[in-house]
Amino acid sequence: MNGIALTRVLGGSALTLALLVAIGCDKKGTTGGPGVSGTNNSGTGNATTTTVSESRQTFNVTVPSTATTIKQGESKTVTIGVSRGRDFDQAVALKFNDLPAGVTVDPPNAAIKSGDKETSLGIAAAATAAPGDYVIKVVAQPATGDASTADLKIKVEAK
């Protein structure tokens, strides 16, 4: 077989392979059907979150994807968001579980109003807060339906 014939055979195989890969890459996955819970890591810079409820009634609570560093005796502002499904328009109450000793969230009974996409909160570390890496469980609860959760990572540093 000469070089030209070999190029045509290999070129044809490469073209076929490229077409198969292109066809396979065109399909997109789904997030789940009615009543299905799953996870979403959309690559938007937000942490993995839990999707709840029916597909049009879904929402995801989002938190910063990297740890928020706070020095003892100081506070920082963080943004907690809600990615809403087309028909999800409820307000979402926020609760914060597993707060380490000496760390507070302000306001403690935060909410994201109907139609809003996010809210800003203050996270403070008391001068006595122990330095270390912590995970605060953010629970977003609508008036009706299941809650969505996300892990908010913080790092308390010595002053």
N, C-alpha and C positions, 0 to 999 in steps of 0.2 A: 504494500500500500504506500503510495507516495505522500508527501507532506500536505498537498492540497486536499486529497481524499480524506486523510486523517483529520484535518481541520474541519471539513464539512461534517464528518461523523461526530466529532467531539462538539462542534458548534451546535449541531442539531440537538444533541443530548443536553447541552448547557441551556439552550433555549427552552426545551421541554421542562427541565428542572425549574428554571426561572418562572415559567408560566404556572407550574404547580404551586410554587411558593407564593406567588402573587395571588392566586386564587384562594389559597389557604389563609392568607393574611387579611383578606377582605372581610372575613366573618368577625362579628363582634359578639362578645358574651353578653349575658343579661345579668341583672342584679337580683333577680328572683321574682317569684309570683306572689299572689295574694297570701298574706299570712306567713311568708317566708322571711326568716331572719338570716342575715349574712354579714360579711364585712366588706368594706370599701376602702381601698388605698389608691386613690385616684391620681397620685403623683402631683397634687396641687400644692405640696409643701405642708400639708396637714397630716396629722397622725391618723392611723387606722381607726375607723369608727364603726359603729354597729348600725345597720339599716333595719328599720322596724315597720310593721303594719303592711297595708296593701300597697301595690306598686305606685299608684298615683297619690296615695296618702302617706308616702314615706318621708322621712327626714333623717339627716345625719347630723350629729353634733360634732363640731370640729374644734380642735385645740392646736396650739403651735406644735410643729413637728420636732422641734428641738427643745431641750430643757431651758427653762427660764432661770437664770442665775440671780440670786438675791443675797446680799450681804446681811449679816446679823444687824438688826436695828434699822433696816431699810425696807422699802417696798418697791414693787414694780407693777406696771399695768400690763395685763394680758387681754387678748381678745378671744372670746368664745363665740363660735359661729354656728349657724344652722343652715344646712343645705336642704332646701325644701323641694319635695315632689310637687308636680303641677297642681294638685288639689289639696295640698297640706297648707292650711292657713292658721293653725292654732298657735296660741302663745305657748311657750315652753318654759316651765319652771326649772331652775338649775339647783342641784344639790351637790355638795362636795364631801365625799367620803374619804376616810383615811388621811385626814389632815395631820401632819406631824405636830408634836408638841411645840408650841410657840409660833406656829404659822397660822395666819388668819386670812380669810377672803372677805373683801368688802365690795358690795354689800353681801352679807351672808345668805340672804334669800333673793338672789338675783333671778332675773327672767329675761327671755328674749320675746318681745312683744309680737303679736300677730302681724305679719308683713315685714318685720325687721329681719335682717340677715345676721346681725351680730350684736354683741354687747361687750363693753370694756369693764374689767374688774381690777381691783387692786389686790395684790397678794403681798402680805407683809410678814417679815421674819422678826420676831422679837430679839432683843439683844441676848436673850438666854436660849434661843433656838439652837439645837445641836447641829453643827455642820454635817452635811451629807447630801446624798442623792435620794430623792423621794418621788413617789408616784401618788398623785391625788386622783381618785376616781370621780369624774364628772358625770353626773346622771341628769339627763334632760328628759323631763316628764311632761307630756301634753295633758290636757284635761281629759281626753279620751284616747285610748290606745296604749301601746307599749312604750317603754322608755328606751332611749338610746344612750349609750355610754361611750366614754373615751378616757384615756389615761393622760393626764396633764403632768408632765415631768418638771420638777423643780430641783434646783441645786442651791443649798444654803451654804454660803462661805463665811469663814471667820472674818470679822471686821478688821 
